[in-house]
Amino acid sequence: MRHGNKVNNLGRTASHRKAMLSNMACSLIQHKRINTTVAKAKALRGYVEPLLTKSKTDSTHSRRTVFSYLQSKEIVSELFRDVAPKIADRPGGYTRIIRTGYRLGDNAEMCIIELVDFNDIYTNEKAKKTTRRSRRPGGKVEGDETVAPKAAAVEETSSEEEIAEAVVVEEVVAEVAVESPVVEEVEETPAVEESNDEDSAEESEEKEEEK
């Protein structure tokens, strides 16, 4: 039976536990990610998240309250200067616990506790953007995007491809026209006419001789 034991004492006295959580909170704010056991990470999450919420209001009272827990002027300055602007739009849930397996010596369950907004791998900025559903007639909804914009995009790309092909064909035709001039055809026709004139002259001479 628990008998109201809501706080995990972590096998330490009250003063030792508070000092340990204060040091872990300073390390988390400074390095944005620390490696510890799951039990300590859960205790640290309940300790540091109220301080992160307090840092959203930059006032003398907030700074003094946070300093009473962290006992470090440099960490308090970094919290209000660097961390607070990053978490300004997040309504709680500033930390994430990622389990990493079990420790080799005592088989304790290990994890990484980190600040959510400082992880570039898990944080996807595109997912934060909201899209409206289209109310136009004929636009079927697929999740948050409509079919009509996709069709328009396909038509735009196809028209651009057709224009590019037309430009290439015009350039090829122009090159062929420059390489093969029409002078050759003009030179061939007089030669045929001259041969016809020579044949007619020979025929007239033969007729005169016969006479």
Buried (B, 14 or more C-beta within 10 A) or exposed (E): EEEEEEEEEBEEEEEEBEEBBBEBBBBBBBEBBBEBBBBBBBBBBEBBBEBBBBBBEEEEEBBEBBBEBBEBEEBBEBBBEEBBEBBEEBEEEBBBBBEEEEEEEEEEEBBBBBBBBBBEEEEEEEEEEEEEEBEEEEBEEEEEEBEBEEEEEEEEEEEEEEEEEEEEEEEEEEEEEEEEEEEEEEEEEEEEEEEEEEEEEEEEEEEEEEE
